[in-house]
Amino acid sequence: MINAVGLSKRFDSFLAVDSVSFNVESGEVMALLGPNGAGKTTTVRMLTSILKPSAGTARVAGFDVVRQPGQVRHSVGVLTENHGLYMRMRSEEYLAFFGELYGLSPVQCRQRVAELLDRFGMREAVGKRLGEYSKGMRQKLALIRAMLHNPPVLLLDEPTSAMDPQSARLVRDAIAALRTEQRAVILCTHNLTEAELLADKIAMIKDGRIVALGTVGELKRQWLGPTLLELRVARPLDGVAESLTGLVQVVATGPDWLRYNSDEPDAVNPRVLQRLAAQQVPVITLSEVPRSLEDVYLLVVGAPQQTDGAARVVQTQSEVPLPVGPAGAKIPANN
Amino acid sequence: MTWTEARQSLSGALIITRREMRDQLRDWRIIAPVVILTLFFPLLMNFTAGQAINFVERYGAPVIGQRLVPFLLMIVGFFPISVSLVIALESFVGEKERHSLEPLLSSPLTDSQLYIGKTLAAMLPPLLAAYLGIAVYLTGLALTIHWHPDVILLVQIIMLTTIQALVMVAGAVVISSQTTSVRAANLLASFIIIPMAMLVQGESLIMFWAQYDVLWWVILGLVLVTLVLVRMGVRLFNREELLGRDIDEINFKAGWRTFADAFRGVGRGGGLPAWYRGAVAPTVRRLRWPIGLVAATLLLATVLGFRYASVYRLPLVAGSLRGVEANFNHNLAELGFVSAGGAAWVFFTNLRALVIATLLGIFSFGVLGVVLLMVPLALTGFFAGQVALIGLSPLQFFVAFILPHGVFEITAAVLEGAAILRLGASVISPPGGKTLSEGWLMALADWAKISLALVVPLLLVAALIEVFVTPLVVRAVLR
């Protein structure tokens, strides 16, 4: 649904986006993460046919962003970084204006506006001027504007910023619903929890380049090492670590716990439990040590750029290189 | 574009117009001045006109009153449209500043639809207010002093009012495209306000002299200015320009780099010959159309000068030229013409003319620069015509007096004129992918290349020939 190949944008001598490539299918949500000025907004503007790429190509909903800008813009709903509402208007009037711009008939527009206002709990505020809206309400209305014409592609920049937890939840549910409606969504956000929660795929962009691309799990494995598991037993650990030799590589131990890495926890963990049961070791818990997307983000974005310019793109799990390092270093000495 | 497409395109633009007009009608800062200028100001002008007529008639100068009434008609029309400048700045750059432009730019409307929609929105309310103000003023005059305007004058005033509103809005679009804040746009608006104020003063003079026919030329001039500004606006009001650049800061370093890169051209290194090959030659090739245009214009000026010789005939007789020949050497020696100093004088005079032409060209989209270059050629044609009128050969005159140094001088004028024209055109239509300032700096670099590499050497040669060779040829011919 969204296909970018070698997309670049140069402003005079400044290269804002450098050879960005990715693919977002129908029913997929891709989070575009990166620090301010990394090139996220410029990428989105190229995908909306607002800016012309200096190099590379992109197709959105089957339309070329350079040759078919009108069709591209018709197929895309955009939530811009700043909501950009007209403060003297009322919500229905505002949405009717955008409905007209997108070619909706008055009847279609009224139905859709009513449906979306209800869905986002905005009915009560209909009579107010937009200038009287809270920040969160303005953000929700801007999101409604983006969804108004039922576009197959949505480009959402910080959709839950300035929202209270309740509204943010509402919007997150709406984005999740977009996935089930088979729409392709690009989500630009600094909220990594939200990205982890919503995105099927993450692209991290730094200095205009995609430096990491893959699912959350893939990125964690790639940047933080294999899955880290923690085993707790109901007695001192004496001899337990040694009994697992040959099955797993224990990386840290405590008085009644140990941790090990595993590429294939689904296969390894039952065998670990079997061996411990055979030795009558009372196991309390065996769980994955939580590792957040934030850890990956800080590692990726904080890391110096690779000199070959290639992103660490995860294709399949089997292709994932297994760097040793950051994960082990993060294990607390005593937990 | 078919009629249906044009209608669809306009209907898209009108969505923007309707929204913006609704928005304006909710803003008391726009409504208040428009209402005052539409209703109260014309009535005040009625009163003023009545009082003024009574006053001047007491002193036996009714003509002042007669001239004042149409002048006030123009002013009543002009004041409301001055609001259109503010609305246009607010509409174009204000939306950019408030970030409400991006959702619009993300919509399927084309750049032209957005431009037309916003232009109409900025123009229509003040223009309707101006028409209403004129109607109020005329009604008041009809009721109080029973004055009715001449239909032609009324048409002229309505046309002036309309075209002036368009000039201001089109100018505001150009300004808006070069700024990212209303504050900066308001500062730049002086480039519209000052010329408009001068224009109104000029129109006032014309109206007080009752030279109403001249107003047609003013209207024609304004139409041309509007066309240029609309062309610039359409070129500059596009998504790429509006959201692709942050252009409020003056970046001398980047500006100098743009100029220097364009001046050096491709294939740096290799000294002067490489620069001529890599920078000057491509510029001349790029200027082939302006060169052709300027050459044709100068030829036209010569022909016009020749034609006007019979209209403004000089009291010359063929016999008197013999006396010129007799004292030729003596006169030249007395002037100190045939000397290095004479050559330097000719060179610097020509150079000064080209510098003035360039400066005029910068402020007139290239037009006045070329017009200035046309003057000497028109005079040449005029004198050739005078020579023909007294029975001598104009061709012989041209070959003897002009051709020896003219080959170099006219070539220099054509090249310089082309560079000036490009400098002006770069403002109207910057090269693709470049900002207005980048385009202008590149054209300035082209002008500098042409001037330094070709025009100055040509003028130097021309000056030497004019001083040391042309007199010999002239004397030989006169003999």
Interface residues (C-beta under 8 A of the other chain):
Chain A: F11 D12 S13 R45 T48 S49 I50 L51 K52 G70 Q71 R73 H74 V76 V78 T80 E81 N82 H83 G84 L85 Y86 R88 M89 F97 F98 E100 L101 Y102 G103 A142 R145
Chain B: G12 I15 R19 D23 R26 D27 R98 H99 S100 L101 E102 P103 L104 L105 S106 S107 P108 L109 T110 R239 E240 L243 G244 R245 A254 E438
